[in-house]
Amino acid sequence: MSNSKHYFDSNKQFDEESYLDSLFGKQADFKEEFKLFQSESNWESDDNFRVSQAAVKKQNKVFRSVIKLDKNFHIYVHGNRNMIERGTDANGRKFYKLYFDHEE
């Protein structure tokens, strides 16, 4: 999500190939999987369009302010999102690590 946010923050024009490069880097299999998902879901989109800075600014206000996990479990984020780390353990379960300087 943060790579996607960064792409729209730093580009005035959307180009699907450069967008996929910014998300997946050199992992061609992920790009192909994304394109397969698009075709199977009948997702029609323009491959190249002007990015609306007003829409980006509006979305940035609510970008991941609430992380919804499983049923009835929410984490509200009001601050530096760089203090949150997402990962997967050896059993395949997903987790978040929260870093902080002091507890209030």
N, C-alpha and C positions, 0 to 999 in steps of 0.2 A: 504494500500500500504506500509506503513512504517513497519508493522509487517512482511510482505512478504520480504521486503528488509532486515530487521534485520535477518530473518531466513537464507537467502542465504549468508549474511555476516558472520554469526557465525557457519555455518555447512559446512563440507566438503563433506558430503554425503546427498543426498535428499532422504527422506522417506516420502511418502504421508501422512501416519497417523500422524507422528510428525509434518509435515508441517501444516496439518489441525488443529491440536491441538494448534499450535502457532498462527494461524490466528483466530480461533473461540473459543478457550478455551473449556469451558464445554457446549457450546451451540450446542448440538447434532443436533438440527433441521437445523442449518446452514450447518453443515457437510453433512447431508443427502440431503439437497437442492443442494449443490455443486456436490455431486456424481450423483444426478438425472440429473443435467445439463450436466455433462460429458457423461452420457449414452445417453441422448436425442440428443446431438449434434455430436454423433459419434466421440468424442474426444478420440483418442488413445494416451496414454502416458505410459511411464515406471514408475512403482510405486517406483523404487529405482534406483538412478544413482549418479555418481560422479559429484559434482558441479564444474564447471569451474571457477576458481578464476579470470581468465583473462576476462571472459564474465561478471562476477559480477562487476569487477572494471570498465569495459567499461560502463555498465548500470548505475552505481552509478554517473557517470559524468553527465548524462542527466536525472537522476531520478527527475521527477516532476519539471523540470526547467521552464516549461510552463504549466499553468493550463488553460485549454480551457473550457469556460463556454458559454452555449447557442450559439447564432450566432454572430460572429464578436466581441467576448469579450474574451481577453486573459490577464492573469496575469503572468508576467515574474518574476521568483524567482531567485535571485542571493545572496544566503546567508543562514542564519540559518532557516531551515524549521520548527524548533520548535517554531518559532514566528508566526506560522499560525495555526489556529484552525478551524476545519470543524464541522458543526452542521446542525440540522434541526429545523425549527421553529414550532410553534403550528399548522400552516396551512399546514405543510408537505413540505414547500419550503426549499431548501438547501442553506446554506450560509457559507462563510469563514470570520473569524475574523483575522485581521492582527494587530500584536502588534509591537510597535517600541518605541525606547528611545527618538529620536528627528527627526524632519522632516528637510530635506535638500532641 
